Every structure is written in structure tokens, then in C-alpha cells.
Amino acid sequence: DWVRCIARGWAEHYSWWLRHEEARKAGEGRPVLTVRYEDLLQDTEGRRDSMYRFLALDPAAAAPLSRATRTLPGHLQEDPDSFFRRGIQGEWREYFTDSAKACFKETAGAALVGFGYEKDLNW
């Protein structure tokens, strides 16, 4: 039930994003900055700067990232019960069972393909 709920939420979010993008391209709606966790891990400072610029803020005025403020991606120790986790890209695959994959694919399959995530569930 939990996986199906998460998959529905993810698919609804994607559907909203797609409708919004279509409206934006037609000259309606407001701009949206899409931020992917994978991109943040690969280029933290570059993506951070683009987020500040999108919000019309000066990236140079931002406090530096640090472990003390928990603003760096990932954490040194794994604590499955904590909100703050290691944050290793793709690590979720180790915990996502075949039945969870099948459920997620069944519930949010079209959204996964549209967003380019179908490879993550071995399609």
C-alpha cells in the first residue's frame, strides 16, 4: 500500500509538471525550475547557483555548505530511522524489491517513461 501511495503521488506530481510545462511553453503560467537530486550530487555548487538565480537571489550572499548545518548532500553515517540519510545516488535500488518495482511500475509506469526513469526499474 505504501509503495502504491508513493507511486501515485509521484505520478500526480509528474502529470502536474507536464501540464505546467505545456502551459508555460504556450506563454501561460509561471516558470518552474526542475531540480533533480542526481544533478545536485554531480554539480552541487552549479545547481545551487542556478536555484538562487532563479529566485532572483545573489548566490555570493549565500552561506557556505557545511556538515554542521547539514546543507551538504549526503551524510557520513547511515541511520534508516532518521530524516537525514547518506544520500548516495541510486542506493535506493538495494532496498527496492522486485514486488515493489512491479507495483511502482504498474501504478506510475507512464510517468516513469515520460521522465526518463524507466531504466531504473529494469524495463
C-alpha positions in Angstrom: 0.0 0.0 0.0 2.8 2.4 0.9 4.6 1.9 -2.4 1.4 2.3 -4.4 0.7 5.6 -2.5 4.2 6.9 -3.2 3.9 5.9 -6.9 0.5 7.6 -7.2 1.9 10.8 -5.6 4.9 10.7 -7.9 2.8 10.2 -11.0 0.5 13.0 -9.9 3.4 15.3 -9.5 4.8 14.4 -12.9 1.4 15.0 -14.5 1.2 18.4 -12.9 4.7 19.2 -14.1 3.9 18.1 -17.6 0.7 20.2 -17.8 2.6 23.2 -16.3 5.4 22.9 -18.9 2.9 22.7 -21.7 1.1 25.9 -20.4 4.4 27.6 -19.9 5.5 26.9 -23.5 2.2 28.3 -24.6 3.0 31.6 -22.8 0.9 30.9 -19.8 1.8 30.1 -16.2 4.9 30.8 -14.2 8.4 29.5 -14.7 9.4 26.4 -12.8 12.9 25.2 -12.1 13.3 21.5 -12.1 15.8 20.2 -9.6 16.9 16.6 -9.7 18.8 15.1 -6.7 21.2 13.4 -9.1 22.1 16.8 -10.6 22.7 18.3 -7.2 25.1 15.5 -6.3 27.0 15.8 -9.6 27.2 19.6 -9.5 26.2 20.9 -6.1 27.5 24.5 -6.5 26.4 24.9 -10.1 22.8 23.7 -9.3 22.7 25.8 -6.1 23.8 28.9 -8.0 21.1 28.3 -10.6 18.4 27.9 -7.9 19.5 31.2 -6.3 19.4 33.0 -9.7 16.0 31.5 -10.5 14.8 33.0 -7.2 16.5 36.4 -8.1 18.9 36.0 -5.2 22.6 36.6 -5.2 24.5 33.2 -4.9 27.5 35.1 -3.5 25.4 36.1 -0.4 24.6 32.5 0.5 26.2 30.8 3.5 28.7 28.1 2.6 27.6 24.5 2.6 28.7 22.5 5.7 28.2 19.3 7.5 27.4 21.2 10.7 24.4 22.8 9.1 23.5 19.6 7.2 23.5 21.5 3.9 26.0 19.3 2.1 24.4 16.4 0.2 24.6 13.1 1.9 25.7 12.2 5.4 28.6 10.3 6.9 26.6 7.7 8.7 23.5 5.7 7.7 20.6 5.9 10.1 17.5 4.4 8.4 15.2 5.9 11.1 16.4 9.4 10.6 15.3 12.0 8.1 19.0 12.6 7.4 20.3 9.7 5.4 23.6 9.0 3.5 22.0 10.2 0.3 24.1 8.1 -2.1 22.8 8.3 -5.6 21.0 5.1 -6.7 21.3 3.4 -3.3 17.5 3.0 -3.2 17.9 0.2 -5.7 19.4 -2.0 -3.0 16.2 -1.8 -1.0 13.6 -1.7 -3.7 12.3 -5.3 -4.0 11.1 -6.9 -7.2 7.5 -6.7 -6.0 7.9 -3.0 -5.1 9.3 -2.3 -8.6 6.4 -4.1 -10.2 3.9 -2.2 -8.0 5.6 1.2 -8.8 5.8 0.3 -12.5 2.1 -0.7 -12.6 1.0 2.5 -10.8 3.3 5.1 -12.2 4.6 3.5 -15.4 3.7 6.2 -17.9 5.2 8.9 -15.7 8.4 6.9 -15.3 8.8 6.7 -19.1 7.9 10.4 -19.6 10.6 11.4 -17.1 13.2 9.0 -18.4 13.3 6.8 -15.3 12.1 3.5 -16.9 15.7 2.2 -16.9 15.7 2.4 -13.1 13.1 -0.3 -12.9 14.7 -2.6 -15.5 12.2 -2.1 -18.3 
